[in-house]
């Protein structure tokens, strides 16, 4: 092969040559991909490859380098909000902020909040929890399948800034009805309030619960009116139980296996008592902050 320097060519820049030009990453394809993304943010690289007939590597380069996209999983939300629910979240949050945004800390101690959740006698570890590091031929820990034949219990659970006020199991496999709520849950809740507030009882106390039919029905409203308890308005899917207590409880229950209702109740009681009182107090300030975020988001879900 002749050396080009012998002929006097000292230029190190390549001259144009034949072969397939690198033309996939051009302004036309970039604009086309962006227009497809405006129509469907969940479109895949393979789907783009089939439609545009260009290599997947070029598509990936356009997505990540040219237009700055990255692929992430969507986040789960409780429910898709209707327009009425969005407006309700916005208006109720504004109303509650009018009372609690800059209130004395004592006002927040007057709130008792609660909800119901299903609790299983046997709860498996999550897939993430089952992973473990091993050396060489060492075997990982054995994780038995959960025994779903064991029953589940619906537990109404209420707490204040001082801690848990009530945990009360329903009958096995049954949900909370308005009758059970007014004949069992609320009377026991009031009894427990009077235990830790012997001088004032329920005077000035507010109840924050979601909009389930058992919470907002005529029986419940009549009971609360007779007892002099104020029912606070609730922005849909913005309860302290949902964003704080129940997620913590589900993590605690992973890997737990209870044989009796008494053992399950004792386990819950001990867990709730292990949470520092300061955490119960702080969650009500977090609730106020979430009301602000809800207003900033126009009533929609927020990060």
MIGU-846037 format. One record per residue: z, x, y of N, C-alpha, C, O in turn; residue in three letters. Coordinates in pm, whole numbers, plus 50000, padded with zeros to 5 digits. Example, Ala and Ser with C-alpha at 12.3 -4.5 7.8 and 13.67 -1.06 7.14 Angstrom:
507805131949431507805123049550507805132049670508465142449668Ala 507085128549775507145136749894507875129050003508045134150114Ser 
// end
This chain:
500005008749881500005000050000500005009050124500765018750133Unk 499135005650217499055013550340500245010650429500674999250442Unk 500755020950489501865019350582501305015550719500435022650770Unk 501765004550781501205000250910501455010351021500695010851117Unk 502505018351008502785027951115501705038751122501495044551229Unk 501015041651009499965051751009498765047451093498025055651146Unk 498605034051103497475028951181497845026851327497045021851406Unk 499065030651361499485029351501500175016351533500495014051649Unk 500425007451433501104994651457502624996751442503134997751330Unk 503314997451553504764999651552505554986951581506764987551599Unk 504884975351585505554962551614506274957551489505674956551382Unk 507604954351503508384949851387508434934651376509084929351286Unk 507764927551466507744912851462506624908351370505504913351377Unk 506954898451280505954893551186504804886751258504994879651357Unk 503604889151207502424882251258502274868751187502804867051077Unk 501584859151248501344846251180500674848451047499804857051033Unk 501074840650948500504842250815500354828650750500924818750795Unk 499584828350644499334815750575500574811950492501434820250466Unk 500634799350454501754794250377502274781350437501844777350546Unk 503204774650367503704761650412504604763550536505584770850529Unk 504284757050648505124758550767506444751050752506534741050681Unk 507474756250819508774749650817508744738650922509054740951039Unk 508364726550880508124715850976509044703850959508964694351036Unk 509944704150856510784692350830511814690150939512124678850976Unk 512344701350992513374700251096512704700151232512714710151304Unk 512124688751266511444687651396511994675651472512744667551417Unk 511624674551596512164664151684511834650151633512624640851651Unk 510674648651571510274635451520511204630951407511674619651407Unk 511474640151311512364636651200513804634751247514514626151195Unk 514224642651342515584641151396515754627451459516754620651436Unk 514784623251539514854610051603514824598951500515514588851515Unk 514004600751395513904590551291515224588951215515654577751187Unk 515864600151182517144599651112518214593051199518994584851151Unk 518234596551327519214590351416519004575351426519974567751431Unk 517764570751428517494556351436517944549351307518454538151312Unk 517764555951191518224550251064519744549451060520304539951005Unk 520414559351118521874559251120522414548251209523494542851183Unk 521684544951314522124534051400522094520751324522874511651354Unk 521184519651227521084507451147522094507151034522634496551001Unk 522374518850975523274519250859523974532850853523384542850812Unk 525254533150896526014545650896526384550250754526834561550735Unk 526204541450655526564544850517525374549550436525494551550315Unk 524224551350498523034555850425523274569850368523934578050431Unk 522734572450249522974585250182521804594850204520724590950247Unk 522064607550173521004617750184519854614550090518694616150128Unk 520154609949969519104606449874518244594949925517024594949907Unk 518874585149987518104573950043517204578650156516064574150168Unk 517714587550240516884593250348515734601450291514614601050343Unk 516014608850184514984617050121513844608450068512664611950083Unk 514184597250006513164588349951512334581850061511124580150046Unk 512974578350171512254571650279511374581350359510264577850399Unk 511864593450382511174602650470510304612850397509434619050457Unk 510564614350265509784623450183509854637850236508834644650246Unk 511044642150268511294656050305512464660950221513234652750171Unk 512634674150204513694679350117515084675150164515354673650283Unk 515964673450065517344669650097518054680550178518914677550261Unk 517684693350153518274704250230517964703050378518824705550463Unk 516724699050409516334697350549517084685650612517504686250727Unk 517244675050534517974663350584519424667050614519984663250717Unk 520024674450521521424678450540521554687450664522534686350739Unk 520594696150685520634704950802520524696850931521234699451028Unk 519614686950930519464678451049520754671051078521204670251192Unk 521354665550972522574657550990523724665951043524414661751136Unk 523934677650986525124685451018524934694851137525834696551219Unk 523744700851147523504710951250522854705151374523274707951486Unk 521824697051355521054692251470521714680551543521724680351666Unk 522264670951468522834659051533524354658251520524974649351579Unk 524964667351443526424668451441527164657651365528314654651397Unk 526524651851263527224641951181528044649051072527734660251034Unk 529084642351024529824646650905530174634350823530384623550878Unk 530224636050694530474624850603531974623750574532574633350525Unk 532574612250604533984609850576534144595950515533294587150534Unk 535244594150441535524581150383536014571650491536704575750584Unk 535654558750478536184548550567537654546150537538144549550429Unk 538354540350632539774537550615539984522950576539324513850628Unk 540924520950484541254507350443542044500550554542904506650617Unk 541744487950576542504479750670542964467250594542354463650494Unk 544034460650640544554449250564543524438350540543354433650427Unk 542834434350644541814423850635540814425850748541114432350848Unk 539644420350731538684420350840539144410050942539334398250909Unk 539334414551066539854405651168538784395751214537634399451240Unk 539184383051225538314373251289538494374651440539414381351486Unk 537614368451515537734369151661539034362751708539664367751802Unk 539444351851644540704345351681541904354451653542844354951731Unk 541854361551540542944370751507542994382451604544074386751645Unk 541834387451641541804398551737542404394251871543194401651930Unk 542034382451918542574377452045544064374652033544824376852128Unk 544484369751915545914367151895546704380251899547764380851960Unk 546184390551833546844403751836546964408751980548004413952020Unk 545894407052056545884411952194546884404352280547714410452349Unk 546824391052277547654382952365549134383552327550004384252415Unk 549424383352196550824383952153551424397552182552584398552222Unk 550624408252164551114421752194551464422952343552484428752379Unk 550614417452427550894417552571552194410152602553004414752682Unk 552364398752537553564390652562554824398152518555824398352589Unk 554774404352399555934411852350556224424052436557384427452459Unk 555184430652485555384442252571556054438352703556794446152762Unk 555764426252747556424421452868557934421052854558664422152952Unk 558404419452729559844419052703560404432552661561504436352703Unk 559654440052579560234451752512559674465152558560194475552515Unk 558644465552641558054478452676559044487552747559154499352712Unk 559744482452845560684490652921562104485052912562894486153007Unk 562414479152798563704472352784564824482252754564574493652715Unk 566034477752772567204485252730567194486452578566794477052509Unk 567624497752526567594499852380568374489252305568104486652187Unk 569354483052370570144472752305569294460652266569584453952167Unk 568234458052344567374446652312566704448252177566514438552103Unk 566334460552144565674463052016566644461551899566214458551788Unk 567934463651923568914462051815569134447351781569784444251681Unk 568614438351862568774423951837567674418451747567684406651711Unk 566714427151710565604422551626565884425451479566314436451443Unk 565644415451396565654417451251564254413951201563734403151229Unk 563654423151128562304421051079562274421850927563124428450867Unk 561314415350866561234415650720559954409450668559164403750743Unk 559794410750540558614405250472558894405650323559954409950279Unk 557904401150245558034401750099557034411850043555964413950099Unk 557414417949931556514427049861556764426249711557884423849667Unk 555704428149634555844428549489556394442149448555934452549496Unk 557384442149360557964454349306557854453949155558314444449091Unk 557234464249096557054464948952558224472148886558784481648943Unk 558584467648767559634474448692559194488648656560014497848650Unk 557894490448634557354503548598556184506648691555204499148696Unk 556284517848764555244521548860554724535448825555504544948822Unk 553424536848798552894550148762552784559048884552774554348998Unk 552704572248858552404581548965550954579449010550114574848932Unk 550674582749134549294582549179548544593849110549164602949054Unk 547214593249114546394603749053546704617249114546724627349045Unk 546964617249245547284629949312548574635749257548664647849236Unk 549574627249234550854632049186550754637649044551564646149006Unk 549774633148966549664637548827549104651748816549294658148712Unk 548444656648917547874670148912548984680448917549984678548987Unk 548814691448845549824702048846549134715448824548044716048767Unk 549774726148869549254739648852549784745448720550974744448690Unk 548884751448643549284757448516548674771448507547724774748579Unk 549234779648418548714793148395548074793948258548594788448161Unk 546944800948249546324803748120546154791448034545504781748074Unk 546744791847913546634780747819547794770847830547954762247744Unk 548594772147934549724763147954549224748747970548224746348038Unk 549904739347906549494725347910550184718048025551354720648054Unk 549474708848089550114701148196551124691248139551124688348020Unk 551974686048227552964676048184552254663548137551214659748190Unk 552834657148037552254644847983552754632948066553954631648093Unk 551814624448106552144612648186551764600148109550584597148095Unk 552744592748058552424580747981551824569848069552104569048188Unk 550994561748007550414550448079551514540948124552504539248052Unk 551364534548241552374524848283552384512748190551344508648139Unk 553544507248171553684495448085553564482948172554544478048228Unk 552314477648181552074466048266552574453148202552464442448262Unk 553114454048080553704442148020555044438948083555534427648075Unk 555634449048147556894446648216556634437948340555574439048402Unk 557584429448374557344419948484557364426548621557784437948638Unk 556914418948717557024423048857557844412348931557874400648892Unk 558484416749036559384407949111558984407949258558724418549316Unk 558934396149317558724395149461560074396749531561024389349504Unk 560134406449621561384409449692561224406749841560464413649907Unk 561924396749897562054395950042563044406750089564154407650037Unk 562624414850187563434425850237563464425350389562414424450453Unk 564684425750446564854425250591565694437050637566604441550568Unk 565364442150757566154453150812566214452050964565394445451027Unk 567204458751020567364459851165567404474651201567144483151116Unk 567724477751325567814491651367569014498751305569144510951317Unk 569894491151239571064497151174570824499751025571584507350963Unk 569794493650968569524495750826569144482750757568844472750822Unk 569164482950624568794471250545569844460250563571054462750557Unk 569354448050584570234436550599570174427650475571164421450438Unk 568994427150412568864418350294567774423350201566684427250245Unk 568064423350071567074424649965567434414149861568544414149807Unk 566504405449834566814393949748565634391349655564554388049703Unk 565804392549524564684390349433564384375549413565294367249411Unk 563114372349397562704358849357562754357949205563114367649137Unk 562404346449153562284345149009561104353648962560144355649036Unk 561204358748840560194367848787558794361848796558534350848746Unk 557894369148861556494365248869556184354648972555024350848988Unk 557184349549043556954338749139556994344049282557734353349313Unk 556174337949368556124341849508557114333549589557744324249538Unk 557244337149716558174330249804557554317349856556424317349906Unk 558284306549844557864293649900558734290450021559754296950044Unk 558324280450099559104276450216560494271650173561474274150244Unk 560584264950059561874260150009562784271849975563944272050014Unk 562254281649901563064293349866563454301049992564564306250001Unk 562554301850088562814309450209563954303150290564804310150345Unk 563944289750297564964283050379566264280550303567324279350365Unk 566204279750171567424276850094568094289450039569284289150007Unk 567344300350028567914312649970567844324450068568864330750097Unk 566644327350117566464339450198567204338650331568054347150360Unk 566904328550411567514327650544569034325750540569734332250619Unk 569584317050452571054316050448571734329150411572764332650469Unk 571164336650315571744349650279571564359750391572424368350412Unk 570454358750462570214367850574571274365550683571844375050736Unk 571524352850716572524349550818573904354050774574674359350855Unk 574224352150648575534356350596575724371450612576804375950650Unk 574674379150584574764393650597574814398150743575474408050776Unk 574114390750831574194393950974575624392251023576144400551098Unk 576264381550980577634378751023578634388950969579714390751026Unk 578274395550859579154405950804579194418150893580264423650919Unk 578004422450942578014434551024578094431251173578154440351256Unk 578084418351208578344414251347579404403251347579124391851384Unk 580624406551305581654396251289582024389151420582444377651417Unk 581884395851532582284389751659581194380751718581484369951770Unk 579944385251709578854377851772577984370051675577264360951715Unk 578034373551546577224366551447575744367451479575224378351507Unk 575064356251475573624356151498573254353851644572074352551677Unk 574234353251732573964350551873573064361351932573364373251923Unk 571984357051991571044366252053570084373151958569224380752003Unk 570194370751828569324377451732567934371151730567784358951745Unk 566934379551711565544375151701564994378851564565304389551511Unk 564184370151507563574372551377562094375651396561374367951459Unk 561654387051342560244391051349559674391051208559974399851127Unk 558854381151178558224379751047556754376251067556354371751174Unk 555964378250963554534375850978554224360850973555134352550971Unk 552944357750970552524343750983552234337050850551414327850843Unk 552904341550744552754334850614553244320450625554104317250708Unk 552674311750543553014297450552554504294850530555074285850591Unk 555144302750443556574300850418557414304950538558574301050549Unk 556834313050629557554317750747557344308850868558194308350958Unk 556244301850872555894294250992555874279150968555554271551059Unk 556224274850847556204260650814557284252850886558174258650949Unk 557204239750877558154230750944559574233050896560504233050976Unk 559754234950764561084237250709561744249450773562914249150811Unk 560974260250783561514272650839561844271050986562914275251030Unk 560944265051063561184263251206562404254451232563204257251321Unk 562544243751155563704234951170565004242351138566004240751208Unk 564984250451032566184258050993566574267651104567754268451140Unk 565604275151157565904284951261566404278151389567274283451457Unk 565844266351421566304258951540567764254851525568554255951619Unk 568104249951406569484245551381570444257351390571544256051444Unk 570034268851338570904280651338570874288251470571664297551489Unk 569974284451560569914291051690569264304751687569534312951774Unk 568424307251587567724320151576566334318851638565604309251610Unk 565974328551721564664328351786563634335251698563854346351650Unk 562504328551679561414334251600560424340751696559764333951774Unk 560324354051689559404361251777557964358951734557684357951615Unk 557034358251830555614357451792555194370451723555714381151754Unk 554274369351632553884381051553552394383651563551604374951526Unk 551974395551612550554399051610550114401251466550754409051396Unk 549054394851419548644396251279548494410951236547874418951306Unk 549084414151119548974427351055549554438551142548984449451149Unk 550664435851207551284446051293552794445851273553554447351369Unk 553224444151148554664443051120555234456651081554564464551015Unk 556494459551121557124472251083557204474350932557134485750886Unk 557354463650855557374465250709556064471050659556054479350568Unk 554954466750719553644470850671553314485350707552724492450627Unk 553704489750826553314503250866554404513550839554174525550859Unk 555584509250796556644519050773557374517050641557234525350551Unk 558154506350627559084505350514558384504050379558714511350286Unk 557434494950367556814492650237555994504550189556044507650070Unk 555234511650275554574523850227555564534250176555304540850075Unk 556704535850245557744545250199558294540750063558514548849974Unk 558514527750050559064522349925558104524849808558554528549699Unk 556804522849829555824524749721555814539249673555664541849554Unk 555974548649767556024562849728557264565549646557204572449544Unk 558404560149689559664562149615559564556549472560094562549379Unk 558894545249456558844538549325557924545549226557994542749107Unk 557054554549273556124561249181556894569149075557764577249107Unk 556554566548951557194573548840558514567248797559124571948701Unk 558954556848866560214550248830559964539848721558924533348718Unk 560944538448633560844528948521562204522148506563164528348461Unk 562274509548544563524501948537563454491948421562434485248402Unk 564524491148346564534482248229565074468348259564764458748189Unk 565894467248363566504454348394566394451448543566164460548623Unk 566544438848579566514434948720567674441348796567514445148912Unk 568834442448730569974448748795569694463348826570034468248934Unk 569084470448731568754484548754567744486048867567834495148949Unk 566774476848871565774477148977566434474649113566164481949209Unk 567284464549120567974461449245568854472849293568914475749412Unk 569544479349199570394490749234569554502349286569934509049382Unk 568404504749222567514515449266567014513049408566984522349489Unk 566624500749438566164497549573567284499249675567084505049781Unk 568474494049640569604494849731569954509349763570174512849879Unk 569994517749661570344531849683569274538849767569594547349849Unk 568014535149745566954541449825567064537349972566994545850061Unk 567234524449997567334519750135568534526050206568454529350324Unk 569634527750133570824533850192570624548750218571304554450303Unk 569704554950145569474569450164568654572450289568624583850335Unk 567994562350344567214564350466568174565150584568974555950604Unk 568134575750663569054577050777568914565450875567814560350897Unk 570034561350933570004550351030569084553451147568484544351204Unk 568984566051182568124570051293566674566051267565964562251361Unk 566224566751142564844562851110564634548051131563594543751180Unk 565634540051093565524525651116565444522651267564714513751310Unk 566204530251345566204528051490564864531851551564324524651635Unk 564334543451509563104548551568561914539451538561004538451620Unk 561904532851423560744524851386560494513451484559354509051500Unk 561544508551549561344497851647560704503151775559954495951841Unk 560974515751810560264521951920558794524251882557904522751966Unk 558564527851757557184529551709556444516151712555254515651741Unk 557164505551681556564492151686556084489151828554984483951846Unk 556894492351929556504490252068555274498652102554364494052170Unk 555244511252053554094519852078552834514152014551744515252070Unk 552984508151898551824502351829551334489851902550144486851900Unk 552234482651966551824471352050550944476452165549944470052199Unk 551314487652224550514493552332549134497652281548114495152346Unk 549114503952163547834508152106546944496052075545724496552092Unk 547574485352031546824473152000546184467652127545024463352124Unk 546914467652237546364462952364545234472052409544204467252456Unk 545424485252396544384494852435543114493052353542004495452403Unk 543264488752229542104486652140541534472652154540634468852078Unk 542034465052249541514451452269541864442052157541174432052135Unk 542964445052084543384436551973542814440751839543194435251736Unk 541904450351839541294454951713542224464951645543254468751700Unk 541844469151523542604479651456542474492751533541484494851603Unk 543464501351520543474513851592543924524951498544464522251390Unk 543704537351539544084548951456545584551151464546104560451401Unk 
// end
